[in-house]
């Protein structure tokens, strides 16, 4: 059992009396008096190997100075030959992009440039397709016209692979991660899933049941940020709900989902990316496996969304006894906004997290939301900065949780923290720490093969090219304190978008009261507190 400082001696005494743990078991470092040993256990016996003798030796086939079979030779990475992302366009207008990465695994991602913001979420039950994106996510990698569900899953498992599908308001992405020697089979599976899904009536009913289960298990921070998103873009496509609500589940059917899929599934609307395969082989396989993908025509763009602001409340039971609040402002004009990088630095500057953390400085314990909120207000269960970026608009906000009786104080604190960004110039130390955190987080994530594969697909879908990490790091290094003030002032020029979720929202202030909090801080901007 876990010991505290007060009962440390008592617990150790009890352990000895019961013949259980010795005092040394509470430490992670080894006892220098013990000889290093390894136990080998079988069904019939246990053998102890003494590592100080020649009894424990690696077999020749496991020598680490010999190249593993099937692994491509690494030429080494220098400044002169960094990894290159290559791209091609197939005859059906499908963009394929890849980057070689030495190793035993290969990753694929197939991205369709559509999502829940492209749905027509009407209430008349005739023309809408609400929930189609959610349904396609849950229906991915099930049965196809060539493979029953069980056969598909068994095949991927035997190949040593992993498969998943993720969606958001702007995209649907299918992933497969596989052993390199099975790359061709994996690409055949992802093509089969994308082009030939069965989506039988039985599977649709199964998906409906999963949606209902997910609704009861949805994390509170997802619900609050969804509510803030809907408040920000009320009556516009970006204000569409992403996770299908319960009152829309019955409207999901096979025809509706298939029509939505077919409408957006054509070459020029899709990206196929890969990591861990040479580009020439990848293009050849893509031509073969995706020959059935129609080239299509350019879709009529969806209606641009305009930031509105407001308050959306979702009163429901949560697993935690708290009220969750997300407060956001419009912070930019989307992916092409020149202040996108400063906004990301600002997110690292605020940071935040939960009131309990097992981490240290490397986990954001010196960010503003830790030092100025979580460490000062006992009622604050969690506070964390977040962003939501789309083609035409960007949100920047803070998500927090507290008991229902402290909701007024929480909203005041969130407004105060966001207002400071427009009034107070950040110190050089804070700015350098935030920029270093952003760069290190980006580079560590890109070490993951799947993350890199997704990054390639999303950048080509957004910009038509991929910007190398070195260039992004230069942009991060160029961010100044004045840039953050510009973003902060721009935020306070918009109305707030507030999302609240919890079992008791009776203490949530009205949007007029929240606007009053913000106006008090805006007035300070007219008193000569600008720094640029």
Rosetta blueprint (number, residue, H / E / L):
1 X L
2 X L
3 X L
4 X L
5 X L
6 X L
7 X L
8 X H
9 X H
10 X H
11 X H
12 X H
13 X H
14 X H
15 X H
16 X H
17 X H
18 X L
19 X L
20 X L
21 X L
22 X L
23 X H
24 X H
25 X H
26 X H
27 X L
28 X L
29 X L
30 X L
31 X L
32 X L
33 X L
34 X L
35 X L
36 X L
37 X E
38 X E
39 X E
40 X E
41 X E
42 X L
43 X L
44 X L
45 X L
46 X E
47 X E
48 X E
49 X E
50 X E
51 X L
52 X L
53 X L
54 X L
55 X L
56 X L
57 X L
58 X L
59 X L
60 X H
61 X H
62 X H
63 X L
64 X L
65 X L
66 X L
67 X L
68 X L
69 X L
70 X L
71 X L
72 X L
73 X L
74 X L
75 X L
76 X L
77 X L
78 X L
79 X L
80 X L
81 X L
82 X L
83 X L
84 X L
85 X L
86 X E
87 X E
88 X E
89 X E
90 X L
91 X L
92 X L
93 X L
94 X L
95 X E
96 X E
97 X E
98 X E
99 X E
100 X L
101 X L
102 X L
103 X L
104 X L
105 X E
106 X E
107 X E
108 X E
109 X E
110 X E
111 X E
112 X E
113 X L
114 X L
115 X L
116 X H
117 X H
118 X H
119 X L
120 X L
121 X L
122 X L
123 X L
124 X L
125 X L
126 X L
127 X L
128 X L
129 X L
130 X L
131 X L
132 X H
133 X H
134 X H
135 X H
136 X H
137 X H
138 X H
139 X L
140 X L
141 X L
142 X L
143 X L
144 X E
145 X L
146 X L
147 X L
148 X L
149 X H
150 X H
151 X H
152 X H
153 X H
154 X H
155 X H
156 X H
157 X H
158 X H
159 X L
160 X L
161 X L
162 X E
163 X E
164 X E
165 X E
166 X E
167 X E
168 X L
169 X L
170 X L
171 X L
172 X E
173 X E
174 X E
175 X E
176 X E
177 X E
178 X E
179 X E
180 X H
181 X H
182 X H
183 X H
184 X H
185 X H
186 X H
187 X H
188 X H
189 X H
190 X H
191 X H
192 X H
193 X H
194 X H
195 X H
196 X L
197 X E
198 X L
199 X L
200 X L
201 X H
202 X H
203 X H
204 X H
205 X H
206 X H
207 X H
208 X H
209 X H
210 X H
211 X H
212 X H
213 X H
214 X H
215 X H
216 X H
217 X H
218 X L
219 X L
220 X H
221 X H
222 X H
223 X H
224 X H
225 X H
226 X H
227 X H
228 X H
229 X H
230 X H
231 X H
232 X H
233 X L
234 X L
235 X L
236 X L
237 X H
238 X H
239 X H
240 X L
241 X L
242 X L
243 X L
244 X L
245 X L
246 X H
247 X H
248 X H
249 X H
250 X L
251 X L
252 X L
253 X L
254 X H
255 X H
256 X H
257 X H
258 X H
259 X H
260 X H
261 X H
262 X H
263 X H
264 X H
265 X L
266 X L
267 X H
268 X H
269 X H
270 X E
271 X E
272 X E
273 X E
274 X E
275 X E
276 X L
277 X L
278 X L
279 X H
280 X H
281 X H
282 X H
283 X H
284 X H
285 X H
286 X H
287 X H
288 X H
289 X H
290 X L
291 X L
292 X L
293 X L
294 X L
295 X L
296 X L
297 X L
298 X L
299 X L
300 X L
301 X L
302 X L
303 X L
304 X L
305 X L
306 X L
307 X L
308 X L
309 X L
310 X E
311 X E
312 X E
313 X E
314 X E
315 X E
316 X L
317 X L
318 X L
319 X L
320 X L
321 X L
322 X L
323 X E
324 X E
325 X E
326 X E
327 X E
328 X E
329 X E
330 X E
331 X E
332 X E
333 X L
334 X L
335 X L
336 X L
337 X L
338 X L
339 X L
340 X H
341 X H
342 X H
343 X H
344 X H
345 X H
346 X H
347 X H
348 X H
349 X H
350 X H
351 X L
352 X E
353 X E
354 X E
355 X L
356 X L
357 X L
358 X L
359 X L
360 X L
361 X H
362 X H
363 X H
364 X L
365 X L
366 X L
367 X L
368 X H
369 X H
370 X H
371 X H
372 X H
373 X H
374 X H
375 X L
376 X L
377 X L
378 X L
379 X L
380 X E
381 X E
382 X E
383 X E
384 X E
385 X E
386 X E
387 X E
388 X E
389 X E
390 X L
391 X L
392 X L
393 X L
394 X E
395 X E
396 X E
397 X E
398 X E
399 X E
400 X E
401 X E
402 X E
403 X L
404 X H
405 X H
406 X H
407 X H
408 X H
409 X H
410 X H
411 X H
412 X H
413 X H
414 X H
415 X H
416 X H
417 X H
418 X H
419 X H
420 X H
421 X H
422 X H
423 X H
424 X L
425 X L
426 X L
427 X L
428 X H
429 X H
430 X H
431 X H
432 X H
433 X H
434 X H
435 X H
436 X H
437 X H
438 X H
439 X H
440 X H
441 X H
442 X H
443 X H
444 X H
445 X H
446 X H
447 X L
448 X L
449 X H
450 X H
451 X H
452 X H
453 X H
454 X H
455 X H
456 X H
457 X H
458 X H
459 X H
460 X H
461 X H
462 X H
463 X H
464 X L
465 X L
466 X L
467 X L
468 X L
469 X H
470 X H
471 X H
472 X H
473 X H
474 X H
475 X H
476 X H
477 X H
478 X L
479 X L
480 X L
481 X H
482 X H
483 X H
484 X H
485 X H
486 X H
487 X H
488 X H
489 X H
490 X H
491 X H
492 X H
493 X L
494 X L
495 X L
496 X L
497 X E
498 X E
499 X E
500 X E
501 X E
502 X E
503 X L
504 X L
505 X L
506 X L
507 X L
508 X L
509 X L
510 X L
511 X H
512 X H
513 X H
514 X H
515 X H
516 X H
517 X H
518 X H
519 X H
520 X H
521 X H
522 X H
523 X H
524 X H
525 X H
526 X H
527 X L
528 X L
529 X L
530 X L
531 X L
532 X L
